[in-house]
Amino acid sequence: KNEVEQSPQNLTAQEGEFITINCSYSVGISALHWLQQHPGGGIVSLFMLSSGKKKHGRLIATINIQEKHSSLHITASHPRDSAVYICAVYIPGNQFYFGTGTSLTVIP
Amino acid sequence: NAGVTQTPKFQVLKTGQSMTLQCAQDMNHEYMSWYRQDPGMGLRLIHYSVGAGITDQGEVPNGYNVSRSTTEDFPLRLLSAAPSQTSVYFCASSPGHPNQPQHFGDGTRLSIL
């Protein structure tokens, strides 16, 4: 079973394009996290959401609790945004479940 | 501020050997966890701890032991390594309640021959 589904699995964009990555989940959650994993392997937390929308620089994350869906948007994409973006949900009971990630490549 | 430090970064073991992956954090975080990352699969929780002296199993605990004698350290022990444990292992920590942004270590790439 897979509590978290991400789409697309792979994404290639031209520099400057607007990018959307989607995450759907199947169970009740307390919050949803977006993570970024760089080609070197390090993982960084981008956002934690329990409702609504958050913005940090060119990154915007939204969540619709009723529809069990979240999106991560990148405006004016840049080659340095190339990374794997991972959606994770926290299910009460101290368990995190992670999506398989979306591999983004931004071409200059 | 070092954050979360994992050692070693790389390790090759033979089947049946034992070893300990080290994880230390200097942020006084209560919650610590170990994940493994395999190709085509999301990160999966192995074990976690909500504070010193308290540990619990995650999604894939078999073959691994943990202990939490101090707030700072959360080592992961492989008792008898198996090829199925070849993976990249990440340690993470977060303050207080686990449902807060996690800080990840750089990972340990482990190969079992």
Contacts between the chains, C-beta under 8 A, distances in Angstrom:
chain1	res1	chain2	res2	distance
A	2	B	42	7.9
A	4	B	42	6.6
A	30	B	99	5.1
A	31	B	99	5.2
A	33	B	101	6.8
A	33	B	102	7.5
A	35	B	104	8.0
A	41	B	88	6.9
A	41	B	106	6.6
A	41	B	107	5.0
A	42	B	104	6.9
A	42	B	106	5.4
A	42	B	107	7.4
A	43	B	90	6.5
A	43	B	92	7.9
A	43	B	104	4.0
A	43	B	107	7.8
A	44	B	104	7.3
A	45	B	101	4.0
A	45	B	102	5.7
A	45	B	103	7.2
A	45	B	104	7.7
A	48	B	99	7.7
A	48	B	100	6.8
A	48	B	101	5.2
A	86	B	42	7.1
A	86	B	43	7.2
A	88	B	42	7.8
A	88	B	43	7.4
A	90	B	98	7.0
A	90	B	99	4.5
A	94	B	48	6.2
A	94	B	50	7.0
A	94	B	56	6.8
A	94	B	98	5.6
A	95	B	45	6.3
A	95	B	58	6.8
A	95	B	59	7.1
A	96	B	33	7.6
A	96	B	43	7.8
A	96	B	45	5.9
A	96	B	98	7.6
A	96	B	102	8.0
A	97	B	42	7.1
A	97	B	59	7.9
A	98	B	35	7.9
A	98	B	42	3.4
A	98	B	43	4.2
A	98	B	44	7.4
A	99	B	42	5.3
A	100	B	40	6.5
A	100	B	41	6.2
A	100	B	42	4.9
A	101	B	42	7.0
